[in-house]
Amino acid sequence: MKVYTKTGDDGTTGLFGGTRVPKHHVRIDSYGTIDELNSWLGLIRDQNIDKRYQDQLILIQQHLFVVGAILATDPEKETLKNGKQRLKITKVGTEEIQFLEDAIDEMDSQLPQMTHFILPGGHTIVSYCHIARTVCRRAERMATLLFENEPFDVSVLSFINRLSDYIFVLARKLSNDLQASEIKWIPKKKG
């Protein structure tokens, strides 16, 4: 299989199922942003962090490939003529969302209570998490826009939303583990 196909030279790309759309289509932005997020999570996983978080990130990255596949599937071609689903993979659902919530709760139970917004930064690894968190929020915005026009399994939206929470708490946990300072945002009062 060649890496280049030359089929995208006209500014279009193929969805799973064969439909061609412009490369700037909201569907492409949606799964492209998931791909970008997956790359940032890979960078975080490659850092010197606890193996537990590396293992969690590998599992999350695998789930993001599923999310990308769902978003890359033309809803009109999701079901084959014989009634079977085109995607023959386990979709993200309550189990994957619960996994994120459990991981969030476990990390959060080991952290001081948050009383203010926190400025991103404090350590390079923590900064990577904050970048990934903002990319995840962008992916969520793109996916919700797509969902308004071409609905898909709503569990995907829940998973992306919970993932941004997971990444935020991971940033706080890694700050704590690395003994990095969390700088609170305290707005200045006028006058």
C-alpha positions as CSV (number, residue, x, y, z in Angstrom):
1,M,0.0,0.0,0.0
2,K,1.5,3.3,-1.0
3,V,1.4,6.3,1.3
4,Y,0.4,8.7,-1.5
5,T,-2.6,8.1,-3.7
6,K,-2.8,11.4,-5.6
7,T,-6.6,11.3,-5.1
8,G,-6.4,14.4,-2.8
9,D,-4.6,16.6,-5.2
10,D,-7.9,18.3,-6.1
11,G,-8.5,19.4,-2.6
12,T,-10.9,16.6,-1.6
13,T,-10.5,13.5,0.6
14,G,-12.4,10.3,1.0
15,L,-14.5,9.4,4.0
16,F,-14.9,5.9,5.2
17,G,-17.5,4.6,2.8
18,G,-16.1,6.4,-0.3
19,T,-17.8,9.8,-0.2
20,R,-15.5,12.6,-1.2
21,V,-15.6,15.9,0.6
22,P,-13.5,19.1,0.6
23,K,-10.5,18.9,2.9
24,H,-11.8,21.9,4.8
25,H,-15.2,20.1,5.6
26,V,-16.2,20.2,9.2
27,R,-16.0,16.4,9.3
28,I,-12.3,16.5,8.3
29,D,-11.6,19.3,10.8
30,S,-13.3,17.1,13.5
31,Y,-11.3,14.0,13.0
32,G,-8.2,15.9,12.1
33,T,-8.3,17.7,15.4
34,I,-8.7,14.3,17.2
35,D,-5.6,13.1,15.3
36,E,-3.7,16.3,16.5
37,L,-4.9,15.6,20.1
38,N,-3.7,12.0,19.8
39,S,-0.2,13.2,18.8
40,W,0.0,15.5,21.8
41,L,-1.1,12.7,24.1
42,G,1.7,10.6,22.5
43,L,4.2,13.4,23.4
44,I,2.9,13.4,27.0
45,R,3.2,9.6,27.2
46,D,6.8,9.8,26.0
47,Q,7.8,11.9,29.0
48,N,9.2,10.6,32.2
49,I,5.9,10.1,34.0
50,D,4.4,7.3,36.1
51,K,3.8,4.2,34.1
52,R,0.2,4.2,35.2
53,Y,-0.4,7.4,33.3
54,Q,1.5,6.1,30.3
55,D,-0.7,3.0,30.2
56,Q,-3.9,5.2,30.6
57,L,-2.7,7.4,27.7
58,I,-2.1,4.4,25.5
59,L,-5.7,3.2,26.1
60,I,-7.0,6.7,25.5
61,Q,-5.0,7.0,22.3
62,Q,-6.6,3.7,21.1
63,H,-10.1,5.1,21.9
64,L,-9.2,8.3,19.9
65,F,-8.6,6.1,16.9
66,V,-12.1,4.8,17.3
67,V,-13.5,8.3,17.7
68,G,-11.6,9.3,14.5
69,A,-13.1,6.4,12.6
70,I,-16.6,7.3,13.7
71,L,-16.1,10.9,12.7
72,A,-14.6,9.8,9.4
73,T,-17.6,7.7,8.4
74,D,-20.2,9.2,6.1
75,P,-23.5,8.7,8.1
76,E,-25.4,7.9,4.9
77,K,-23.0,5.0,4.3
78,E,-22.6,3.8,7.9
79,T,-24.9,0.9,7.3
80,L,-24.2,-1.5,4.5
81,K,-26.9,-2.8,2.1
82,N,-27.1,-6.0,4.1
83,G,-28.0,-4.0,7.2
84,K,-24.6,-4.6,8.9
85,Q,-22.5,-1.7,10.3
86,R,-19.6,-0.5,8.1
87,L,-17.4,0.0,11.2
88,K,-16.7,-3.4,12.7
89,I,-15.0,-2.0,15.8
90,T,-16.1,-1.5,19.4
91,K,-17.4,2.0,19.7
92,V,-16.7,4.3,22.6
93,G,-19.5,4.3,25.2
94,T,-20.3,4.2,28.8
95,E,-17.4,1.9,29.7
96,E,-14.8,4.2,28.2
97,I,-16.4,7.3,29.7
98,Q,-16.5,5.6,33.1
99,F,-12.8,4.7,32.7
100,L,-12.0,8.5,32.3
101,E,-14.2,9.4,35.3
102,D,-12.6,6.8,37.5
103,A,-9.1,8.0,36.6
104,I,-10.2,11.6,37.2
105,D,-11.6,10.8,40.6
106,E,-8.5,8.8,41.6
107,M,-6.1,11.6,40.6
108,D,-8.3,14.3,42.1
109,S,-8.6,12.6,45.4
110,Q,-4.8,13.0,45.8
111,L,-4.7,16.7,45.0
112,P,-5.4,19.9,47.1
113,Q,-8.8,21.4,46.4
114,M,-8.8,23.9,43.6
115,T,-9.9,27.4,44.7
116,H,-8.9,29.5,41.6
117,F,-8.2,29.1,38.0
118,I,-4.6,28.0,37.3
119,L,-2.3,29.5,34.8
120,P,-1.0,26.9,32.3
121,G,2.6,26.0,32.9
122,G,5.0,25.2,35.8
123,H,6.8,22.4,34.0
124,T,7.3,21.4,30.4
125,I,5.3,18.1,30.8
126,V,2.4,20.1,32.5
127,S,2.5,22.6,29.7
128,Y,2.1,19.7,27.2
129,C,-1.0,18.6,29.1
130,H,-2.5,22.1,28.9
131,I,-1.8,22.3,25.1
132,A,-3.5,18.9,24.7
133,R,-6.4,20.0,26.9
134,T,-7.0,23.1,24.6
135,V,-6.7,20.9,21.5
136,C,-9.3,18.5,23.1
137,R,-11.6,21.5,23.7
138,R,-11.2,22.5,20.0
139,A,-12.0,18.9,19.0
140,E,-15.1,19.1,21.1
141,R,-16.2,22.4,19.4
142,M,-15.6,20.9,16.0
143,A,-17.4,17.7,16.8
144,T,-20.4,19.5,18.3
145,L,-20.7,21.6,15.1
146,L,-20.6,18.4,13.0
147,F,-23.1,16.7,15.3
148,E,-25.6,19.6,14.8
149,N,-25.6,19.0,11.0
150,E,-24.8,15.2,10.8
151,P,-25.5,13.5,14.1
152,F,-23.5,10.5,15.2
153,D,-23.4,8.5,18.5
154,V,-23.6,11.1,21.2
155,S,-21.3,9.0,23.4
156,V,-18.5,10.4,21.2
157,L,-19.2,13.9,22.5
158,S,-19.4,12.8,26.1
159,F,-16.0,11.0,25.7
160,I,-14.3,14.0,24.2
161,N,-15.8,16.2,26.9
162,R,-14.7,13.9,29.7
163,L,-11.3,13.6,28.1
164,S,-10.6,17.3,28.4
165,D,-11.4,17.0,32.1
166,Y,-9.1,14.0,32.4
167,I,-6.2,16.0,30.8
168,F,-6.8,19.0,33.0
169,V,-6.6,16.8,36.2
170,L,-3.6,14.9,34.8
171,A,-1.9,18.3,34.4
172,R,-2.6,19.1,38.1
173,K,-1.5,15.6,39.2
174,L,1.7,15.8,37.2
175,S,2.3,19.3,38.7
176,N,1.9,17.7,42.1
177,D,4.1,14.7,41.3
178,L,6.8,16.9,39.8
179,Q,6.6,19.5,42.6
180,A,5.9,22.2,40.1
181,S,4.2,25.4,41.2
182,E,0.6,25.9,40.3
183,I,0.2,29.7,39.8
184,K,-3.3,30.8,40.6
185,W,-5.1,33.4,38.5
186,I,-6.3,36.0,40.9
187,P,-7.8,38.9,38.9
188,K,-6.9,42.4,40.0
189,K,-9.7,44.5,41.3
190,K,-10.2,47.9,39.8
191,G,-9.4,51.0,41.8
